[in-house]
């Protein structure tokens, strides 16, 4: 049935949900985004009308010529992918919905003559989540037999164990359940989403991966397999879906996202959709990033990795920074440092030409709001990199001059005392000194010590000579007799055209 034909059956709010569900394999999460927006606009909204319309009887055309017309729920007329998105969406929000309407919808879908094994598994899983006593396994008997055979091949023909034993046990239980309704009510297995029960966490993870492969070869077409794989593996940090059995380890079997709470996982998917879309960001888009306020430092680092922040295109950075710098956000030092490092560090280190306007905008906005994390997470690591050149130096100078006050400029200067200087670092130091820092006697002594120790490498450097000239003219009141002697020895080895000017400036300094 053409989607345009059944859209007229729904009211305005429900129609928006259906349109979201039509958005390909990402329809479930787009529908969740629409649902959250509707809840924010009207906290009393309900999906009852939406579910009721899905269950209304409609005339269904025959599958083949010569067969009579039949009557069935409207949801039967949906495409396979649309039904899949609908079930995935219900799985994400079932805990906030009244139980009877959801069970009525699941009953309608369970009677669908065109349901797939994936749909059957999801329906049974949702019934378990709603505490309906459904003892049937999540897989078909044929699928269970094929999984058992596959497991035997993986572990060897002479031994069975691990999840092979699990499949054998569940298959026998399935046979007993089909012959006795009494046993069906005596046991209740708790299953993970689209995963088989097992005695260990590793078993569940392995069976979930194998199920996607084997059940897909049984009845899913290419489009359905793509959607199923995305639903079960999209949070797996884009890791490969299959790994040889002998290479798998318990640590590798567990997805990194498993340590995240469910609401953070949902937010990660929403943010990923937003970052990949070409649409304009509105207020609700910015609100997606509120999940960062709920994350501890480890979760923020994992979230940045899952969202691939280092690989984001630069034109996305201004919008993203505008969102996370909203007044409602006030990140801790560690959270801000993690975000700055993930978003900017690799982009700045890889510069081979002047930074783009988008990168400069992102850097200045973050530096103005979080100067201390910026110094430690970005400026320090960039200065320590030995391969940086003029593009990096120009950007850092811009950040220092426009965003950092005197306190943080002193912090950056002190950072340079702990690293080997390069021409790029000299540019930063010269820029700092030009801003007329308020140096203490102790700090100036440390700085002159660096000039003396690192100066021999820059005997022919004009940048070093200009920096020395700034020290002798703008900071002459700080120079003591001891400093003057040290600086004199440093100037003696200078080979630039500024040598005489430097010696004259040093000679003019008189010590009281």
C-alpha positions in Angstrom: 0.0 0.0 0.0 1.3 3.5 -0.9 2.2 5.4 2.3 0.3 8.4 1.1 -2.9 6.4 1.1 -2.8 5.5 4.8 -1.3 8.8 6.1 -4.8 10.3 5.9 -6.0 7.8 8.6 -3.9 9.5 11.3 -4.3 12.8 13.2 -1.7 15.5 12.9 0.7 14.4 15.6 0.5 10.7 14.6 1.1 11.7 11.0 4.4 13.2 11.9 5.4 10.0 13.6 4.5 7.9 10.6 6.5 10.3 8.3 9.5 9.8 10.6 9.1 6.0 10.5 9.3 6.2 6.7 12.9 7.6 6.9 14.6 4.3 5.9 16.6 2.3 8.4 17.0 5.3 10.7 13.2 5.8 11.0 12.9 4.5 14.6 15.3 7.0 16.0 13.8 9.9 13.9 10.4 8.9 15.3 11.8 9.0 18.8 13.1 12.5 18.2 9.7 13.6 16.9 8.1 12.0 20.0 10.4 13.8 22.4 9.6 17.1 20.7 5.9 16.5 20.9 6.3 15.7 24.6 8.1 18.9 25.3 5.4 20.9 23.5 2.6 19.0 25.3 3.6 16.9 28.3 0.2 15.3 28.4 0.4 13.9 24.9 -0.3 10.2 24.4 0.3 7.6 21.7 -3.1 6.0 22.3 -4.7 7.5 19.1 -1.6 6.5 17.1 -1.8 2.9 18.2 -5.6 2.7 17.9 -5.4 3.8 14.3 -2.7 1.2 13.6 -5.0 -1.5 14.8 -8.1 -0.3 12.9 -9.5 -2.8 10.4 -8.8 -2.2 6.8 -9.6 -4.1 3.6 -6.5 -6.0 2.5 -6.0 -6.9 -1.1 -5.3 -10.6 -2.1 -1.7 -11.8 -2.4 -2.5 -13.6 -5.6 -5.1 -13.2 -8.3 -8.3 -15.2 -7.5 -8.0 -14.9 -3.8 -10.8 -13.1 -1.9 -10.3 -9.8 -0.1 -9.6 -9.9 3.6 -9.9 -7.6 6.5 -7.0 -6.9 8.8 -5.4 -4.2 10.9 -4.0 -1.2 9.1 -0.5 -2.0 10.3 -0.6 -5.1 8.1 -0.5 -2.9 5.1 2.8 -1.3 6.1 6.0 -2.3 4.3 8.4 -4.7 6.1 10.9 -2.0 6.8 8.1 0.3 8.2 6.9 -2.4 10.5 10.4 -3.0 11.6 10.9 0.7 12.4 7.6 0.7 14.3 8.6 -2.2 16.5 12.0 -0.6 17.1 10.4 2.7 18.1 7.9 0.9 20.5 10.9 -0.9 22.1 12.5 2.5 22.8 9.4 4.0 24.4 7.3 1.1 25.7 8.2 1.9 29.4 6.4 5.2 29.1 3.2 3.9 27.4 0.1 2.2 28.9 0.4 -1.6 28.6 -3.0 -2.6 27.1 -2.7 -0.6 23.8 0.9 -1.8 23.3 -0.2 -5.4 23.9 -3.1 -5.0 21.5 -0.7 -3.7 18.8 1.7 -6.6 19.4 -1.2 -9.0 19.1 -2.2 -7.5 15.7 1.4 -7.8 14.5 1.8 -11.3 15.7 -1.1 -12.4 13.5 0.3 -10.6 10.4 0.6 -13.3 7.7 3.7 -11.5 6.3 5.7 -11.2 9.5 9.3 -12.1 9.4 11.4 -14.0 12.0 12.9 -10.6 13.0 9.4 -9.3 13.7 8.5 -12.4 15.6 11.6 -12.1 17.8 10.9 -8.5 18.5 7.3 -9.0 19.4 8.2 -11.8 21.9 11.0 -9.6 23.3 8.5 -6.7 23.9 6.0 -9.1 25.5 8.8 -10.2 27.9 9.6 -6.6 28.6 5.9 -6.0 29.4 6.0 -9.0 31.8 3.7 -11.1 29.6 4.5 -14.8 30.3 5.8 -15.8 26.9 8.0 -18.9 27.2 8.6 -19.2 23.5 12.2 -18.6 22.4 13.1 -15.5 20.3 14.1 -17.7 17.3 12.2 -20.1 15.1 12.8 -23.9 15.4 14.4 -23.9 12.0 16.7 -21.0 12.9 17.6 -22.7 16.3 18.6 -25.9 14.5 20.8 -24.0 12.0 22.4 -22.1 14.9 23.1 -25.3 16.7 24.7 -26.8 13.7 26.8 -23.7 13.2 27.9 -23.7 16.8 29.0 -27.3 16.5 31.1 -26.5 13.5 32.8 -23.6 15.4 33.7 -25.6 18.5 34.5 -28.8 16.8 32.5 -32.0 16.0 33.7 -33.9 19.0 32.8 -31.4 21.7 29.9 -29.0 22.4 29.9 -26.3 24.9 29.4 -22.6 25.5 26.6 -21.2 23.4 26.3 -24.5 21.5 25.1 -26.0 24.8 22.8 -23.1 25.3 21.1 -23.6 22.0 20.8 -27.3 22.7 19.2 -26.6 26.0 16.8 -24.0 24.6 15.8 -26.1 21.7 14.8 -28.9 24.0 12.9 -26.5 26.1 11.1 -25.2 23.0 10.0 -28.8 22.1 8.8 -29.4 25.7 6.9 -26.1 25.6 5.1 -27.0 22.4 3.9 -30.2 24.0 2.9 -29.0 27.4 1.3 -25.7 28.4 2.1 -26.4 32.1 5.9 -26.2 31.6 5.3 -23.0 29.7 4.1 -21.3 32.8 6.8 -22.7 35.2 9.8 -21.0 33.7 10.5 -17.5 32.4 13.6 -16.6 30.7 14.9 -13.1 30.6 16.3 -12.2 27.2 18.3 -9.3 26.0 17.2 -7.3 23.0 17.4 -9.6 20.0 19.8 -11.9 21.9 19.5 -15.5 23.1 19.6 -16.4 26.8 22.9 -17.7 28.0 24.9 -18.4 31.2 27.3 -15.7 30.5 27.5 -12.2 29.0 29.8 -13.4 26.3 27.3 -16.0 25.2 24.6 -13.4 24.7 26.9 -11.1 22.6 28.0 -14.0 20.4 24.5 -15.3 19.8 23.3 -11.9 18.9 25.9 -11.5 16.1 25.3 -15.0 14.7 21.5 -14.5 14.8 21.7 -11.5 12.5 23.7 -13.5 10.0 21.7 -16.8 10.1 18.2 -15.5 10.4 19.0 -13.0 7.7 19.8 -15.9 5.3 16.5 -17.6 6.2 14.1 -14.9 5.2 15.2 -11.3 5.3 15.9 -9.5 2.0 18.9 -7.2 1.7 17.1 -4.1 2.9 15.9 -5.8 6.0 19.2 -7.3 6.8 20.8 -3.8 6.6 18.2 -2.4 9.0 18.6 -5.3 11.4 22.3 -5.0 11.4 22.2 -1.3 12.0 19.7 -1.7 14.9 21.8 -4.3 16.7 25.2 -2.9 16.0 25.0 0.8 15.4 26.1 1.6 19.0 29.1 -0.8 18.7 31.4 2.1 17.8 31.3 1.1 14.2 33.3 -2.0 14.9 33.3 -4.9 12.3 30.2 -7.0 12.6 32.0 -10.3 12.4 35.2 -11.6 13.9 36.7 -15.1 13.6 35.6 -17.2 16.6 39.2 -18.0 17.6 40.1 -14.3 17.7 37.2 -13.3 19.9 37.9 -12.5 23.5 35.5 -11.8 26.3 36.6 -8.1 26.4 36.1 -7.7 22.6 32.7 -9.4 22.7 31.3 -6.6 24.8 30.4 -3.4 22.9 31.9 -0.2 24.5 28.4 1.3 24.5 27.2 -1.5 26.9 28.6 0.5 29.9 26.4 3.5 29.0 22.9 3.9 30.5 20.0 3.4 28.1 19.0 7.1 27.9 22.6 8.1 26.9 22.7 5.4 24.2 19.5 6.9 22.7 20.9 10.4 22.9 24.1 9.2 21.1 22.0 7.9 18.2 20.0 11.1 18.1 23.2 13.3 18.0 24.7 11.0 15.3 21.6 11.5 13.2 21.8 15.3 13.7 25.5 15.5 12.8 24.9 13.5 9.6 21.9 15.5 8.5 22.1 18.6 6.3 19.1 20.3 8.0 19.2 23.5 10.1 19.6 23.1 13.8 16.8 24.4 16.0 16.4 24.7 19.7 15.4 21.0 20.1 18.6 20.0 18.3 20.7 21.9 20.8 18.8 20.2 23.6 20.1 16.8 22.5 23.5 17.8 24.0 22.0 18.1 27.4 23.0 14.5 27.9 26.5 15.7 28.4 25.5 17.1 31.8 24.5 13.5 32.8 27.9 12.0 31.9 30.9 11.4 34.0 34.4 12.0 32.4 34.7 8.4 31.2 31.3 8.5 29.6 32.1 11.8 27.9 35.3 10.3 26.4 33.4 7.2 25.2 30.6 9.4 23.8 33.1 11.5 21.8 34.7 8.4 20.4 31.3 6.9 19.4 30.3 10.2 17.7 33.7 10.4 15.9 34.2 14.0 17.0 37.8 14.1 15.7 36.5 13.2 12.2 33.7 15.8 12.0 33.8 18.2 9.1 35.0 21.6 10.1 31.8 23.3 8.8 29.9 21.4 11.5 32.0 22.8 14.4 30.5 26.3 14.8 27.0 24.8 15.1 28.2 22.1 17.5 30.1 24.6 19.7 27.2 27.0 19.7 25.1 24.1 21.1 27.4 22.9 23.8 28.3 26.5 24.9 24.6 27.4 25.6 24.1 29.0 29.0 22.4 25.9 30.3 25.7 24.0 30.1 28.4 24.4 32.7 30.9 21.6 32.2 33.5 20.5 34.6 37.1 20.9 33.8 37.6 17.3 32.8 34.4 17.3 30.6 35.4 20.5 28.8 39.0 19.3 28.3 37.7 16.0 26.7 35.4 17.9 24.4 38.1 20.4 23.4 40.7 17.6 22.7 38.2 15.5 20.7 36.9 18.3 18.6 40.0 20.4 17.9 43.4 18.7 18.6 43.8 16.5 15.6 42.4 19.1 13.2 44.9 21.7 14.4 47.9 19.3 14.4 47.1 18.3 10.8 47.0 21.9 9.5 49.2 22.5 6.5 47.7 25.9 5.6 46.0 28.7 7.6 43.0 27.5 9.7 39.6 27.8 8.2 37.1 30.3 9.5 35.0 27.5 11.0 38.0 26.1 12.9 38.9 29.6 14.2 35.4 30.3 15.3 35.1 27.0 17.1 38.5 27.5 18.8 37.8 31.0 19.9 34.4 30.2 21.3 35.7 27.3 23.3 38.7 29.1 24.5 36.7 32.1 25.7 34.4 29.9 27.7 36.8 27.3 29.0 40.3 28.9 29.0 42.0 26.6 31.5 40.9 23.3 29.8 41.9 24.9 26.5 45.4 25.6 27.8 46.0 22.1 29.1 44.0 20.0 26.5 45.0 21.9 23.3 47.6 24.7 23.5 50.1 22.7 25.6 49.9 19.5 23.5 50.2 21.5 20.3 53.3 23.3 21.5 54.9 20.0 22.6 54.4 18.6 19.0 57.8 18.9 17.3 56.3 19.0 13.7 54.1 22.1 14.1 54.7 25.0 11.8 53.3 28.5 10.9 49.6 27.4 10.5 49.5 26.1 14.1 51.5 29.1 15.5 49.2 31.6 13.8 46.1 30.0 15.2 47.5 29.7 18.7 48.6 33.3 18.6 45.1 34.3 17.7 43.6 32.3 20.5 46.1 33.7 23.0 45.6 37.3 22.0 41.8 37.3 21.7 40.7 34.8 24.4 43.2 34.5 27.2 43.6 37.0 30.0 47.0 37.7 31.7 46.7 34.9 34.2 46.3 32.2 31.5 49.0 33.9 29.3 51.4 33.4 32.1 50.3 29.8 32.3 51.1 29.2 28.6 54.5 30.9 29.1 55.3 28.6 32.0 54.3 25.6 29.8 57.1 26.6 27.3 59.7 26.2 30.0 59.1 22.4 30.0 59.5 21.8 26.3 62.2 22.1 23.6 61.7 25.3 21.7 61.1 25.5 17.9 60.5 28.4 15.5 56.8 28.0 16.1 57.1 28.0 19.8 59.3 31.2 19.5 56.4 32.9 17.7 54.1 32.1 20.6 56.5 33.3 23.2 57.2 36.5 21.3 53.4 37.1 21.1 53.1 36.5 24.9 55.9 38.9 25.7 54.5 41.6 23.4 51.3 41.6 25.5 53.5 43.0 28.4 53.0 40.2 30.9 53.3 40.9 34.6 56.3 38.7 35.3 57.4 38.1 38.9 61.1 38.1 39.7 61.2 34.3 40.1 59.3 33.8 36.8 61.6 36.2 34.9 64.7 34.4 36.3 63.3 31.0 35.0 62.7 32.6 31.6 66.2 34.0 31.3 67.5 30.6 32.2 65.6 29.1 29.3 67.0 31.9 27.0 70.5 30.9 27.9 70.0 27.2 27.8 68.1 27.0 24.5 69.6 30.1 22.8 72.6 28.2 21.2 70.2 26.4 18.9 69.0 29.7 17.5 72.2 31.7 16.8 70.9 32.4 13.2 67.2 32.7 14.1 65.7 36.1 13.4 62.7 35.2 15.5 64.8 34.4 18.5 66.7 37.7 18.0 63.4 39.7 17.8 62.2 37.9 21.0 65.4 38.8 22.8 65.0 42.4 21.7 61.5 42.5 23.2 62.9 41.2 26.5 65.6 43.8 26.6 63.3 46.7 25.8 60.0 45.9 27.4 61.3 44.0 30.4 64.5 46.0 31.1 63.3 46.9 34.6 63.4 43.1 35.5 67.0 42.7 34.4 69.4 42.4 37.3 73.2 42.3 37.2 73.1 38.5 37.3 70.6 38.4 34.4 72.7 40.9 32.4 75.8 38.8 32.6 73.8 35.7 31.5 72.2 37.5 28.6 75.5 39.0 27.5 76.9 35.5 27.0 73.8 34.6 25.1 74.2 37.5 22.7 77.8 36.9 22.1 77.0 33.8 19.9 74.2 35.5 18.0 74.9 35.7 14.2 71.9 37.7 13.0 71.8 41.2 11.6 70.2 42.3 15.0 73.2 41.4 17.0 74.5 45.0 17.4 71.0 46.3 18.3 70.7 43.6 21.0 74.1 44.5 22.4 73.2 48.2 22.5 69.9 47.5 24.2 71.6 45.4 26.8 74.2 48.0 27.4 71.6 50.7 28.0 70.2 48.7 30.9 71.5 50.1 34.2 71.1 48.3 37.5 70.3 50.4 40.5 
